């Protein structure tokens, strides 16, 4: 073969190497980053619609990342879980505004509960309309499903219940429980319902990561509290007794 | 039809200029056609443009070495036909015909111009076929890009040069890869290593993958916009037509008022998303047929600020968030949320306000699109209403431009 042929084949090799690098290293990172930035829009919209929900997405994201790592998910699964965390409640835009902002969930009638529970299906149907988010539809659709299929949305078989949906459902319930009932009761609820409502493996993983994740969250809270203290007078008697007398 | 005429004319020119060589190694030709067909089977779809990136070029270029320019043009046509027929299922003959009518002459013209380059090179130095090959590929790509841009600009809103600019961004790497791959095909054929040629399909597929993914990344922000409007429609049943119409008219009014094209396109997006904040507003109040109470009205007023806060979170849309924040401000300072005065309100917000008000008054053309609590006006009386509120609620300059646009579209009786 002549020299020219070798040069050309070498060039083909260089271009191939470059394309490989670009396709499997640079590009996925670029797309994932853009997507994450774009999707913040949706959780903001839902949090503005229902101010009671605000702030939960950050906690859910943090816990989901930790549990995903604990369970050894693949990187695709992890990124899907991350995206689904931000999109899990977009179906709430079809739930009446008054139902969530003016009525406490404690006093919902069965019909109202059913209306609320429909948001998972609605969200999934919306995602199916968007080509690049279609693959998240199943996660969102089943994130309110019971692990043993006893109630809630039904799914054909256990294999059709994606692991991401199981993780998301567990964490979602835990975070709102933590918010309204406190950590102890929320943990208790997790262990009580493991195997029925939740996947036992996911519950075990969540309970394993919780101490460190809660410590971080508490530190952040304390940090905020300290800043509040330094910028203004204290109001809470409980905190006063811990701090130095004024 | 003009395209077909050009295609035939250029082909005849090539036939007249180039020598006829009838000694073709047909098995080799069949191999190249097969490879080109495989490469063409899965084209990259540029979703919103309807353009396809063809990957058969390096293999088709290889046929130049076998049978000269005419064979290359013939092969191009055959491969395109094969791919079109096998790609679009038999159930959609109409679609196949549509694509064939456009793609076939475009492919043939590109190939013929490329072949002219080859002939010109060969007439001076016939012993350097690889340079002719490179000339063919380069000319093919250039002509193809220009033709496709022309077609796109005819079908879409963008101008020809803008399409050219869009088409050529990132084209550098693609072009270099194409030329190199074509040279590799040629070099291997000159050496007689025909069995090595099929391996070149692997880097080509990789290139396809990269371009497709790149394209997909561009689509993401568009899809975010679509998903947001879907959300808005679930929260508060808008007609899709309303948002689309407001977007389109806003862009045209913007262009007429001298806003640069890029910004006008952002304005279109902003106009489609202008009520996105209503996701966070009680839909019962929005749909209330009777007059709103003071507190209900205060609640509805929040929507422009909500929209601003939602879009501020996305790097892509944060530039247009302020326009949405101020789309209910009025030149007389009685708008909301910040009671800005005339010179403080962005022009884009004023345009959105006019387009939205007009569409709300005239309503959709179909009865289902009409808002049930307000009688719809004819285009003429809606326009008169806009002009009545000139200076207080709307900017006179914008309303005047709006009238021009509507007259041009033939909506108003001039």
Interface residues (C-beta under 8 A of the other chain):
Chain A: X1 X2 X4 X5 X8 X9 X11 X12 X15 X16 X19 X20 X22 X23 X27 X30 X31 X34 X35 X37 X38 X39 X40 X41 X42 X44 X45 X46 X48 X49 X90 X91 X93 X94 X96 X97 X98 X101 X122 X126 X127 X129 X130 X131 X132 X133
Chain B: X47 X130 X176 X177 X180 X181 X183 X184 X187 X188 X190 X191 X193 X200 X202 X203 X206 X207 X209 X210 X213 X214 X216 X217 X219 X220 X221 X223 X224 X226 X227 X228 X230 X231 X232 X234 X235 X276 X277 X279 X280 X281 X282 X283 X284 X306 X309 X310 X311 X313 X314 X315 X316 X317
